[in-house]
């Protein structure tokens, strides 16, 4: 399986929700539900997939089920976003950390530590450079 990423929700709902369950491939998964049509869409050739919906709409269960069914736990990154977290540097450092916990991310994504002059845009640009095709 190739490198693929997924984001849950849009920035507004992710920041406004209590929490999006975190860790690599969302450990502690609840129920697993078979959704073949949605699994096919998630498995379509793309580098990043955005799954958006209201709180309680089943985004987390859908992605956990797809990750489990596809055997993609080693390739799926998962980031926790809690209510009130609005620091772009911390968000992108969390994304980098989650990606580095995946098999492909360990090779592709270079480590980066927080610094006063490091902003969210610089981290995002660094990530895009790391993930760009050769």
N, C-alpha and C positions, 0 to 999 in steps of 0.2 A: 504494500500500500504506500502511495506517495505521501509527501508532506502536505498536510491539510490543517487549517486552523478553524476555530469557530468562536464566535462571540455570542453571548446570551444577551438578548434585549438591546435596547438602544441606550445611549449614555444617560438620558434622562431617567428612564425607569430603573436602570441598574443602580444609579446613585441614589435614587429615591426609595429603593426597596430596603427592607431590613437587612438582607444579605443574599448574595448569590453563593451557593455552597462552593467551597474552595478546595484547591489541591489539584494534583495532576489527575486528569480524567474523572474528577468529581468523586473522591472516595466516599464511602458510606452511602452508596446509592440506595435509594428507596426501591420502589417497584420498577420492574422492567416491563415495558409495553411494546408490542410489535406493531409498528406503523410502516408497512412496506413502501407505500407511496412516498411518504416523507423520508424514509431511509434512502430511497433512490435519489431523491433530490439532494439530500445531504451528501451522498456519495458521488454526485456529479463532479466532473473535473473542474476544480476551482481551488485557488490557494487559500482563500478566506471565505467563510460562510457566515452571514449574519442571520441570527434567529431572533425575531422580535415579536413581542406579544405582551399582553397585560399580566400583572402579577397573578399567579395562580393558573395561568393559561397552559401549563404543561411543558414549558421550554426545557426546564432542567430534566424532567423525566424523559422527554424526547431525546435530548442529547446523551444522557446516560445510557438509555436503551440502545441508541445507535452506536455509541462507542463500544458497548459490550457486544452487540451483534456483529460489528465489523472487526472485532479484535484489534481495536485501535488505541487501547489504553496507553501504550508506549509512545503514541504519536499525538495525543490530545493534551493540550494545555488548558488549565482551568484557573481563573483568577477570582478571588473573593473581593467584592466591593460592598462595603457597609455604608449604612446611612450616614451622611455627613462627610464622607471622605471625598475631598475635592482637590487634593494635592496632585497635580499632573505628574510631578517627578516621582512621587511614591507609586502612583498608578502604573506608570510605564516601567519603573524598576520591578514592580510585581509581575508585570507581563513578561519582562525579560527573564526573571527568575523562574516563572512557570514554564516558559519555553525551554529553558536550559535543563529542566527536569525531564524533558522528553528525549527519546533516542535521537531524532534528527536535530533537535535544538541544541543538544550537548555539543554537537559537531559544528553547527552553523552559527549559533548565537554566542558572541563574545561576552565575557563577564563585564559588568560595569558597576561601579559603586557610586553612592550619592556624593555630590559635591555642591557647594553653594552656587556655583555658576552654571550648573547643569539643569537645563529646563526640560519640560516634557517634549518640546519639539526636537531638541537635540537628541533625546533618547529615541524618539520615533524615527528620526532620520538614520540614526545608527542601526536600529533594528531593520529598517528597509534595506540598508546597505548589506547587512549580514545575510538577509534572506533573498537578495537579488540573485536571479539565475546567473551562472558563470558566463 
